[in-house]
Amino acid sequence: MQDRRMGAEEQELADMARRVLPAGGFGNMAVETVIHRGLGGRVWDVSGNEYVDYLLGSGPMLVGHAHPEVNAAVVEQVAQGSTFFANSEPGIRLAAEIVDAVPCAEQVRFASSGTEADAYAMRLARAFRRRSKILKFEGGYHGMSDYGLMSLWPSDAANAPIAQPDSAGIPDSVRDEMLIAPFNDLAAAQALIHAHREELAGVIIEPMQRLIPPVPGFLQGLRAITAEYGIPLIFDEVVTGFRLAYGGAQEYYGVTPDICTLGKIIGGGFPLSAVAGRAEIMAHFDRTKVGAAGFMPQIGTLSGNPVAAAAGLATLRILKRPGAYERIFANGRAVWAALERSLKEAGLPALILGEPVMFDAVFTHRASITDYRGGLDMDRDLTRRFNERARANGVFKSDGKIYISLAHDGRDLADTAAAFAAAARETAEAAALT
Ligand SMILES: Cc1ncc(COP(=O)(O)O)c(C=O)c1O
């Protein structure tokens, strides 16, 4: 296959980006590609190179880019005005849809990003429990707040359960408010929760942590001990919500938390996130229910934005149709199989980790990975090189994870299989030369 070609216009934009943006980018995906447009399961860069897209905007575009029904809903709303800082019909209807779909959701409060929703969820647990410590899991991603950045990607993982800040600029005091447990080790989590039960405000977890699914019994065990001590359990469903199933990871794994956070899909490609949970806990957003001392103000200029809510509602309508999740899972299984076959045939040591709707190859000699530390010795250089070759061969993906779309069709899957085969072969050849 032909390597992507970078035209003069894209080059000029990339140069401009390097001048005006720190590190040449938005902090997200690698900066060498400037995306121009997306349609269905594909994106095109400014130079006209076409890719099958497995980044999907880092997950929101589950039904595909520029879906005509989502676009129509957005255009209709935009014609009525873009934002009001007041209740609006799309936001109210979206909240009602979330309450219907998500097991823990008795009430919903909107924000604009997953980071915000997670920060509010942790504060909500603190307001409810009138205690301050939060337990999170090593390697778990809960956005970019001071708390979320504790032990997110420690290279020296020896500190846990003491938290380690993974960003400059975080006050030392934050470390003392967090406890870190190993994912999928129920006995260790139980011991920590038991020992700190009087100080803990909440436990926050990605029910599927990055690419790592929970081992059987882990989430159930966490649910049981947090319920026993009355400690709110928060599922960060920013990624998994409406993706693993219509009711999210809590439906898929059959464990209901007290609070969850949602993002990505519920905004249909626009900035929208939510905290949802038991009414007794959500009452802390309502001064009339909890009084001034228990009240947790939550104000956001764009919270519940009607354009984003209209896009989210249209997205959920599509996902609710019979066969939608079966199709997404079937697409995922096909891509998983193609990736596995390509890596095996090229002799690259890799493990495919995840669930059929989101997964990736981890370049490792290990037979399994069940926690953050299990992935520490993965071959990052091979990861980077394989994904660079995948993009060069027409598959747009990050080093993080493959997101599957309902919009991926037979041609996308066939092109993906060919691109993975070429990328794996070229990666193996290059590795043999070095
Ligand atoms: C599990 C999880 N939580 C929170 C976030 C943060 O969401 P946002 O990027 O909208 O702030 C992400 C983003 O990828 C995520 O994957």
The ligand as a Tripos MOL2 file, in Angstrom:
@<TRIPOS>MOLECULE
LIG
   16    16     1     0     0
SMALL
NO_CHARGES

@<TRIPOS>ATOM
      1 C1        -12.7860    6.7580   31.5820 C.3       1 LIG1
      2 C2        -12.6340    8.2150   31.2500 C.ar      1 LIG1
      3 N1        -12.9870    9.1270   32.1640 N.ar      1 LIG1
      4 C3        -12.8950   10.4380   31.9170 C.ar      1 LIG1
      5 C4        -12.4310   10.9090   30.7120 C.ar      1 LIG1
      6 C5        -12.2900   12.3740   30.4860 C.3       1 LIG1
      7 O1        -13.2470   12.8250   29.5780 O.3       1 LIG1
      8 P1        -13.0080   14.1890   28.7910 P.3       1 LIG1
      9 O2        -11.8800   13.9410   27.8300 O.co2     1 LIG1
     10 O3        -14.3150   14.4680   28.1350 O.co2     1 LIG1
     11 O4        -12.6550   15.2210   29.8230 O.co2     1 LIG1
     12 C6        -12.0660   10.0030   29.7230 C.ar      1 LIG1
     13 C7        -11.5620   10.4820   28.4280 C.2       1 LIG1
     14 O5        -11.1320    9.7300   27.5770 O.2       1 LIG1
     15 C8        -12.1470    8.6240   30.0000 C.ar      1 LIG1
     16 O6        -11.7570    7.7080   29.1040 O.3       1 LIG1
@<TRIPOS>BOND
     1     1     2 1
     2     2     3 ar
     3     2    15 ar
     4     3     4 ar
     5     4     5 ar
     6     5     6 1
     7     5    12 ar
     8     6     7 1
     9     7     8 1
    10     8     9 2
    11     8    10 1
    12     8    11 1
    13    12    13 1
    14    12    15 ar
    15    13    14 2
    16    15    16 1
@<TRIPOS>SUBSTRUCTURE
     1 LIG1         1 GROUP 0 **** ****
